Amino acid sequence: MVEAHSQKQQIQQVVYRILDANLDRAREGLRIIEEWCRFGLNDADLAEACKHLRQEVSKWHTAQIRAARDTPGDPGTDLTHPQEEQRSSITSLLQANFCRVQEALRVLEEYGKLHDGNMGKAFKQMRYQVYTLESTLMGYQRHQLLWRSRLYLVTSPVDNLLETVAASLKGGLTLLQYREKTADDLIRLEKARKLRQLCHDYGALFIINDRVDLALAVDADGVHLGQQDMPIGVARQLLGPQRLIGRSTTNPQEMQGAITEGADYIGVGPVYETPTKVGKAAAGLDYVSYAATNCSIPWFAIGGIDAGNINDVMDAGAQRVAVVRSLMQAEQPTLVTQYFISQLYRK
């Protein structure tokens, strides 16, 4: 009988140690996320949501649980992974800490049931709150980066696709669209995954042209739709509220339609005739000037824009441009990217 009681006490101490470690882990992760909401985004509501969750976690961190801590005897303190030693961007830092918090809350939910009948329920609810917070914050991050982005690279099929994109990202590119109309889906899926990882590593947004299913499959930041593609409302139902949806427009009517439908950004063009849009007449600089006066969401002038005419496009009112050939066919994509960005931030 005494032995059984002693064994029960030992198990209880182990449970307390598990709870202690994961309560610490959840609080630390939430604090890291909270600091970005507070100082990086200056968003009081998001910071308060993090603080509230952190305080809810703290209520369960009792002296009884803390007393079970045995840091010198914990073999996990020396365990590490190379990915923990570096963070390539704010996005990767936030995602890593959301994962950390969610894993800790799941452990607390399960082991908490052995400690207190209400603990499992409480941490289950908190875990769902963190999922919602992650969705909101990552969507906020995407929209913030979209507004800050001045240069948008739309890919074309080239042999050195990954190298060109990597060089452009190195030059400061923050917004990429993968566009390939004729390749097999398996090839597109493989390329999209690699491009998404590249963008993730550099803290850039990754958009898929046309294909909502492909965007979901690779966890892209959004999708870009043409006038003949599915309605924005349908795409929004499939993608959720936090991903970005862009729409190509060629005239004021299409622009207003895209805004009404809920597009996050639009393409304005083609400004000049381009082989990318075979048979489509140029919209010209007049449409650029119209967008500059009337468009309430981020917009990118697109179509035949290069180093020789970008200043004319900017003089017409453009602050953001999308390019294809002038970067995809560039001998030195990094330098060309830097040039475009320097010009776009000149005004």
C-alpha positions as CSV (number, residue, x, y, z in Angstrom):
1,M,0.0,0.0,0.0
2,V,2.8,2.4,0.9
3,E,4.7,1.4,-2.2
4,A,1.6,2.2,-4.4
5,H,1.2,5.5,-2.7
6,S,4.9,6.3,-3.3
7,Q,4.6,5.4,-6.9
8,K,1.5,7.7,-7.3
9,Q,3.5,10.5,-5.7
10,Q,6.4,9.9,-8.2
11,I,4.0,10.0,-11.2
12,Q,2.5,13.2,-9.8
13,Q,5.9,14.8,-9.5
14,V,6.6,13.9,-13.1
15,V,3.3,15.4,-14.2
16,Y,4.1,18.5,-12.3
17,R,7.5,18.8,-14.0
18,I,5.8,18.4,-17.4
19,L,3.2,21.0,-16.6
20,D,5.9,23.4,-15.3
21,A,8.1,23.1,-18.4
22,N,5.1,23.6,-20.8
23,L,3.6,26.5,-18.8
24,D,7.0,28.2,-19.1
25,R,7.2,27.4,-22.8
26,A,3.7,28.7,-23.5
27,R,4.3,32.0,-21.6
28,E,7.7,32.6,-23.2
29,G,6.3,32.0,-26.7
30,L,3.3,34.3,-26.2
31,R,5.6,37.0,-24.8
32,I,7.8,36.8,-28.0
33,I,4.7,37.2,-30.1
34,E,3.3,39.9,-27.9
35,E,6.5,42.0,-28.2
36,W,6.2,42.0,-32.0
37,C,2.5,43.0,-31.9
38,R,3.4,45.8,-29.5
39,F,6.6,47.2,-30.9
40,G,6.7,45.9,-34.4
41,L,3.1,46.4,-35.4
42,N,2.1,49.0,-32.8
43,D,-1.2,47.2,-32.5
44,A,-2.7,47.5,-29.1
45,D,-5.5,45.0,-29.7
46,L,-3.2,42.2,-30.8
47,A,-0.7,42.9,-28.0
48,E,-3.6,42.9,-25.5
49,A,-4.9,39.5,-26.8
50,C,-1.4,38.0,-26.3
51,K,-1.1,39.5,-22.8
52,H,-4.5,38.2,-21.8
53,L,-3.6,34.7,-23.0
54,R,-0.3,34.9,-21.2
55,Q,-2.0,35.9,-18.0
56,E,-4.5,33.0,-18.3
57,V,-1.6,30.6,-18.6
58,S,0.1,32.1,-15.6
59,K,-3.0,31.5,-13.4
60,W,-2.3,27.8,-13.6
61,H,1.4,28.1,-12.8
62,T,1.0,27.5,-9.1
63,A,3.7,27.3,-6.4
64,Q,3.0,23.6,-6.2
65,I,3.8,23.0,-9.8
66,R,6.8,25.3,-9.8
67,A,8.2,23.4,-6.8
68,A,8.6,20.3,-8.9
69,R,11.1,22.0,-11.2
70,D,14.5,20.2,-11.5
71,T,16.5,22.1,-14.1
72,P,19.9,20.4,-13.3
73,G,18.3,17.0,-13.7
74,D,16.4,17.8,-16.9
75,P,18.1,16.0,-19.9
76,G,16.1,18.3,-22.3
77,T,18.0,21.4,-21.4
78,D,20.9,20.3,-23.6
79,L,18.8,19.3,-26.6
80,T,18.7,21.7,-29.5
81,H,18.1,21.7,-33.3
82,P,20.0,23.7,-36.0
83,Q,16.7,25.5,-37.0
84,E,16.4,26.9,-33.5
85,E,19.7,28.7,-33.9
86,Q,18.6,31.0,-36.7
87,R,15.5,32.8,-37.9
88,S,15.5,34.1,-41.4
89,S,12.7,36.6,-41.0
90,I,10.1,38.0,-38.6
91,T,7.6,35.7,-40.3
92,S,9.6,32.6,-39.6
93,L,10.2,33.8,-36.0
94,L,6.5,34.3,-35.4
95,Q,5.6,31.0,-37.0
96,A,8.2,29.1,-34.9
97,N,6.8,30.6,-31.7
98,F,3.2,30.0,-32.6
99,C,4.1,26.3,-33.1
100,R,5.9,26.3,-29.8
101,V,2.9,27.8,-28.0
102,Q,0.4,25.4,-29.7
103,E,2.5,22.3,-28.9
104,A,2.9,23.4,-25.2
105,L,-0.9,24.1,-24.9
106,R,-1.7,20.6,-26.3
107,V,0.6,19.1,-23.7
108,L,-1.0,21.1,-20.9
109,E,-4.4,20.1,-22.2
110,E,-3.6,16.4,-21.9
111,Y,-1.4,16.2,-18.8
112,G,-3.6,18.9,-17.1
113,K,-6.4,16.4,-17.0
114,L,-4.3,14.4,-14.5
115,H,-3.9,17.4,-12.3
116,D,-7.3,19.3,-12.4
117,G,-10.5,18.4,-14.1
118,N,-10.9,21.9,-15.4
119,M,-7.3,22.3,-16.7
120,G,-7.8,20.3,-19.8
121,K,-10.9,22.2,-20.8
122,A,-9.2,25.6,-20.1
123,F,-6.2,24.8,-22.3
124,K,-8.2,23.4,-25.1
125,Q,-10.0,26.7,-25.3
126,M,-6.7,28.6,-25.1
127,R,-5.3,26.5,-27.9
128,Y,-8.2,27.4,-30.2
129,Q,-7.7,31.1,-29.3
130,V,-4.1,30.9,-30.3
131,Y,-5.0,29.3,-33.6
132,T,-7.3,32.3,-34.2
133,L,-4.6,34.7,-33.1
134,E,-2.1,33.1,-35.5
135,S,-4.5,33.4,-38.4
136,T,-5.2,37.1,-37.6
137,L,-1.6,38.0,-37.0
138,M,-0.2,36.3,-40.1
139,G,-2.9,37.8,-42.2
140,Y,-2.0,41.2,-40.7
141,Q,1.7,40.6,-41.5
142,R,0.8,39.7,-45.1
143,H,-1.3,42.9,-45.6
144,Q,1.4,45.1,-44.0
145,L,4.1,43.6,-46.3
146,L,1.8,44.0,-49.3
147,W,1.4,47.7,-48.6
148,R,5.2,48.1,-48.1
149,S,6.0,46.3,-51.4
150,R,6.8,48.5,-54.3
151,L,8.2,45.8,-56.8
152,Y,6.3,42.7,-57.8
153,L,8.0,40.0,-59.8
154,V,5.8,37.8,-61.9
155,T,7.7,34.7,-63.1
156,S,7.9,33.3,-66.6
157,P,9.1,29.8,-67.6
158,V,12.9,29.9,-67.7
159,D,15.5,27.2,-67.1
160,N,17.1,29.2,-64.2
161,L,13.9,30.0,-62.4
162,L,15.0,29.4,-58.9
163,E,18.4,31.1,-59.4
164,T,16.7,34.2,-60.8
165,V,14.2,34.4,-58.1
166,A,16.8,33.9,-55.4
167,A,18.9,36.7,-56.9
168,S,15.9,39.0,-57.0
169,L,15.1,38.3,-53.4
170,K,18.7,39.0,-52.5
171,G,18.2,42.4,-54.1
172,G,15.3,43.2,-51.9
173,L,12.3,41.8,-53.6
174,T,9.4,41.2,-51.2
175,L,6.5,40.1,-53.5
176,L,6.7,37.2,-56.0
177,Q,4.0,35.6,-58.2
178,Y,4.6,32.1,-59.7
179,R,3.0,32.1,-63.1
180,E,3.3,29.1,-65.4
181,K,0.3,28.3,-67.6
182,T,1.3,25.1,-69.5
183,A,3.4,22.9,-67.2
184,D,2.0,19.6,-65.7
185,D,0.6,20.0,-62.2
186,L,3.3,17.8,-60.6
187,I,6.0,20.1,-62.0
188,R,4.1,23.2,-60.9
189,L,3.6,21.8,-57.5
190,E,7.3,21.0,-57.1
191,K,8.4,24.5,-58.3
192,A,5.8,26.2,-56.2
193,R,7.0,24.4,-53.1
194,K,10.6,25.5,-53.7
195,L,9.7,29.0,-54.6
196,R,7.5,29.3,-51.5
197,Q,10.4,28.1,-49.3
198,L,12.7,30.7,-50.9
199,C,10.2,33.5,-50.3
200,H,9.8,32.2,-46.7
201,D,13.5,32.3,-46.2
202,Y,13.7,35.9,-47.3
203,G,10.5,37.1,-45.6
204,A,8.8,37.7,-48.9
205,L,5.2,37.1,-50.0
206,F,4.5,34.3,-52.4
207,I,1.5,34.4,-54.7
208,I,0.2,31.7,-57.1
209,N,-1.3,32.7,-60.4
210,D,-4.8,31.5,-61.1
211,R,-4.7,28.3,-59.1
212,V,-6.5,28.4,-55.7
213,D,-5.9,24.7,-55.2
214,L,-2.2,25.0,-55.8
215,A,-2.0,28.0,-53.4
216,L,-3.6,25.9,-50.7
217,A,-1.4,22.9,-51.4
218,V,1.8,24.8,-50.8
219,D,0.5,27.2,-48.2
220,A,1.1,30.3,-50.4
221,D,0.3,33.8,-49.1
222,G,-2.4,34.2,-51.7
223,V,-3.6,33.9,-55.3
224,H,-3.7,36.3,-58.3
225,L,-6.8,36.0,-60.5
226,G,-7.5,37.2,-64.1
227,Q,-10.8,38.6,-65.2
228,Q,-11.9,35.1,-66.5
229,D,-11.0,33.3,-63.4
230,M,-13.3,32.4,-60.5
231,P,-15.1,35.2,-58.6
232,I,-13.1,36.7,-55.7
233,G,-15.9,35.8,-53.3
234,V,-15.5,32.1,-54.1
235,A,-11.8,32.2,-53.9
236,R,-12.1,34.0,-50.5
237,Q,-14.4,31.2,-49.2
238,L,-11.7,28.6,-50.2
239,L,-8.7,30.6,-49.0
240,G,-10.1,32.1,-45.9
241,P,-9.9,35.8,-44.8
242,Q,-6.2,36.0,-44.1
243,R,-4.7,35.2,-47.5
244,L,-4.2,37.8,-50.2
245,I,-6.3,37.9,-53.4
246,G,-5.2,40.0,-56.4
247,R,-7.1,40.7,-59.6
248,S,-5.9,41.8,-63.1
249,T,-7.7,44.9,-64.4
250,T,-7.5,46.8,-67.7
251,N,-9.9,49.6,-67.2
252,P,-11.7,51.7,-64.5
253,Q,-14.8,49.4,-64.6
254,E,-12.8,46.3,-63.9
255,M,-10.9,48.2,-61.2
256,Q,-14.0,49.2,-59.4
257,G,-15.4,45.7,-59.8
258,A,-12.4,44.2,-58.2
259,I,-12.5,46.6,-55.2
260,T,-16.2,45.9,-54.7
261,E,-15.6,42.2,-54.8
262,G,-13.0,42.5,-52.1
263,A,-9.6,42.2,-53.8
264,D,-6.6,43.0,-51.6
265,Y,-4.7,44.5,-54.6
266,I,-5.0,44.9,-58.3
267,G,-2.8,44.9,-61.4
268,V,-3.2,47.9,-63.6
269,G,-2.4,47.4,-67.3
270,P,-1.0,46.3,-69.5
271,V,0.6,49.7,-69.6
272,Y,2.6,48.9,-72.7
273,E,2.0,46.1,-75.2
274,T,3.8,42.9,-74.0
275,P,4.1,39.3,-75.3
276,T,3.0,38.1,-71.9
277,K,-0.5,39.3,-72.8
278,V,-0.8,38.3,-76.5
279,G,-3.5,40.2,-78.4
280,K,-4.3,42.5,-75.5
281,A,-4.2,46.2,-76.3
282,A,-2.2,48.4,-74.0
283,A,-4.2,50.2,-71.4
284,G,-1.7,53.0,-71.5
285,L,-0.6,55.6,-69.0
286,D,-4.0,57.2,-68.8
287,Y,-5.3,54.2,-66.8
288,V,-2.3,54.5,-64.5
289,S,-3.2,58.1,-63.8
290,Y,-6.8,57.1,-63.2
291,A,-5.7,54.4,-60.7
292,A,-3.4,56.9,-58.9
293,T,-6.4,59.1,-58.2
294,N,-9.2,56.6,-57.7
295,C,-7.8,53.3,-56.4
296,S,-8.2,52.7,-52.7
297,I,-6.2,49.5,-52.4
298,P,-2.6,48.7,-53.4
299,W,-2.2,48.5,-57.1
300,F,0.7,47.6,-59.4
301,A,1.3,49.0,-62.9
302,I,2.2,46.1,-65.1
303,G,2.9,45.4,-68.7
304,G,6.1,46.0,-70.6
305,I,7.7,48.0,-67.8
306,D,11.5,48.1,-67.8
307,A,14.4,50.3,-66.7
308,G,13.9,52.5,-69.7
309,N,10.3,53.5,-69.1
310,I,9.8,53.1,-65.3
311,N,10.2,56.8,-64.7
312,D,7.4,57.5,-67.3
313,V,5.1,55.1,-65.4
314,M,6.0,56.7,-62.1
315,D,5.4,60.2,-63.5
316,A,1.9,59.0,-64.4
317,G,1.3,58.3,-60.8
318,A,2.5,54.7,-60.1
319,Q,4.2,54.0,-56.8
320,R,4.3,50.2,-57.4
321,V,5.1,48.2,-60.5
322,A,5.1,44.5,-61.5
323,V,7.6,43.2,-63.9
324,V,8.2,40.0,-65.8
325,R,10.8,40.0,-68.6
326,S,12.9,42.9,-67.3
327,L,13.9,40.7,-64.3
328,M,13.4,37.1,-65.6
329,Q,15.6,37.8,-68.5
330,A,18.1,40.0,-66.7
331,E,21.8,39.0,-66.6
332,Q,22.1,40.4,-63.1
333,P,18.7,40.2,-61.4
334,T,20.0,41.4,-58.0
335,L,21.3,44.6,-59.5
336,V,18.2,45.2,-61.6
337,T,16.0,44.6,-58.6
338,Q,18.0,47.1,-56.5
339,Y,17.7,49.6,-59.3
340,F,13.9,49.3,-59.6
341,I,13.5,49.5,-55.8
342,S,15.7,52.6,-55.6
343,Q,13.7,54.3,-58.3
344,L,10.3,53.4,-56.7
345,Y,11.3,54.7,-53.3
346,R,12.7,57.9,-54.9
347,K,9.3,59.6,-54.7
